[in-house]
Amino acid sequence: MKMRLLVVPFVAGLLVATPMRAADTEPPAASSAAFHEIAWEELVPEGWDPLKGLRGMGNLGMLDDSNPRVLEAMREMRRVWNTAPTNDTLDGAAVKLPGYVVPLEQVKDELKEFLLVPYFGACIHNPPPPANQIVHVLLDKPVKGYRSMDTVWVSGTLKTFRQDSAMGASGYRMQAAVVDRYEAATQR
């Protein structure tokens, strides 16, 4: 399959690149055919504006990072991102979503639980993405051979469920049926 980048603005001046599947790619493998492929932006409810509360605070970029106005803006941004609303129409949906692995529970080479995030470095470097851009993935059977920041397709049942972890607050939980490596198609 081909890879393209989707650029999603989260904070003024910060753009995030996400691997997404191009429309002309090969069909999903038979093991994940029962799942509807979604894009990360579908996890964000229509009309949600994470910057709404920060408007009117002036040009914070011109201030020192230790300025009390900047510190207050960062606290407010983190609060908004941690409580980011989810798209309730996806609750209980059988979906397939690409992303990057952030391990939560791994024993030896077996991954049992992880966060799925939309861009490389999310949750490893602060700040983590908004909660509606983090999926907490639970596996019935551990999978082998996956490491932090590996790109994968995860197929399973998505639930709106808020969970806090050391790596960030997730707004979704997925009971994974299939975890596949994200591989680009060979050029024809």
N, C-alpha and C positions, 0 to 999 in steps of 0.2 A: 504494500500500500504506500501511497505517496504521503509525504508529511508537508503540511503548510503551517505557518504560524498565525495564530490569532492574537491580536494585540488588544488587551483589555485594560482600560484606565481604571485604577483603583483610587489613587490619590493624585491630586494635581501634580503634574510633573513626573509621576512615576508610571511607567508603562510595563506591563507584564506580558511576556511571550509564552504562549501555551501551545503544545503540539496538538494538532487537530487532524482528523482524517479528511482528506479532500473528497469532494463529491464523486469523482470519477475513479475511486479506488475499488479494489476487489471486494466482493461481498464478505461478510463476517464468516468465520469458520463455523462448521456445523454445530460445534459444541456450544456456541454462544448465539446461535441463530434465533433463539426464542426471546432474545433481549433487544430492546429498542435502543439504538445508539443515540446518546444525547451529547450536547456540548456544555461546557462549563457555564456559559452565560444563562443556560436554562435553569440553573440552580438558584439564580438571583430573581426574586420577584419583580415583576414589571413595576417601574416607577421608584424603586428603592434608590435613594441618593445618599451614599455614605459621606458625602462632603457637606450636606445640608447644614449641619450644626457648626461647621467650621467657617462658613461664609461670614463675612463681616468682621473677621478677626484681624483684618489688615494683611500686609505682606510679611508673613512670618519668616520668609526666606531671607529677609534682610537683617534678621535678628540673630544674636548669638544663641547657640543651642541650649545654654544654661539660663536664658531669659525666662522669667516666670510665665510670660504669655505663651512662649513656645512649649514649655513643659506642660502647661494646662491644655494646650491644643493636642499634644501627644496623648495625654491621659484621656481626653474626650474621644479622640480617634480610636484608641484601643478599646474603650467602652463600647463605642458604636460597632466596631468590627466584631467584638466578642459576642454581641447580642444581635448580630445581623440576621434579618428575617429570612426564612426559608420559603421555597416555592411549595406550598402545600398540595398543589395538584400532582406532584411527583411522589407523594407519600404512598408507599405500597407498590410503586411501579417497578416492573422488571426492566432494568436498564443496563447499558454498556457504556462505560466512560473511560477515556484515556487519562493518564496522569503519572505522577512520580510517587515512588514509595518512600514513606518515612516510617521505619519500623518502630513499633511500640513493644511488641513481645516477640523475641526471637531466641530460640534455644539451638545452639550449635548452628547448623545451616538451615534450620526449619523456621520459617516465618509463620507466626500464628495470628498476628494482629498488626495492623498498620494504618497510618493515615494516607489517604490519596489526596494529592495536592496538584494544582494546575500548572505550576511552573517550577523549574529547577531551583533548588535552594530554599524553597518555602519551608517554614518551620525550623529549618536548621539555622538560618540567619534571621535575626529579628527585624522587624516584627512579622509574625505569621500573617497569612491572608485573613480576610473576614471569615467568620464561622460558616457562612453560606458558600464558601469556596474550599472547605475541608470536609472530606468524607472519612469517617471512622469505619474501617473495613475489618470485619470478623470473618474468619475462615473455619469451616467445618473440619477440614483436614489441613494441617500445615503444608506449606509449599516449600520446596527446596530451591536454592540457587538464586535467590533475590537479595539484593543489597540496597542500602540507602540510596535514593535518587535514581534507581532503575526505572525505566519507563515501561508501563504496563497498560493493558486493557483489563478492566475489572467488570465482570458481569454478575448481576445479582439483584436482589430486592432492596430497593432504596427506601429508607424510612426517615422522616423528619424526627431527629432526636439529638438534643443538645448534650454534648459530652466535653468535659474539660480534661486536658492531659498536660503533661509538662511541655509538650510541643505546640500546644495551641488549643483553642476551643473549636470543636466541630459542630456543625449544624445538622449533619446527616450521618446516618449509620447505614452500612450496607452489609447484608449477609451475602458473602461472595459465593457464587456457584462455580465461577471460572476466573482464573487469573492467567492471562497470556502475556508474553513479551510483546512490546510494541516494536514492530519491525517495519522499516520502510520497504516498499516494493522495489524490486530491481527495475532498472530502466529498460524499456522495451525498444 
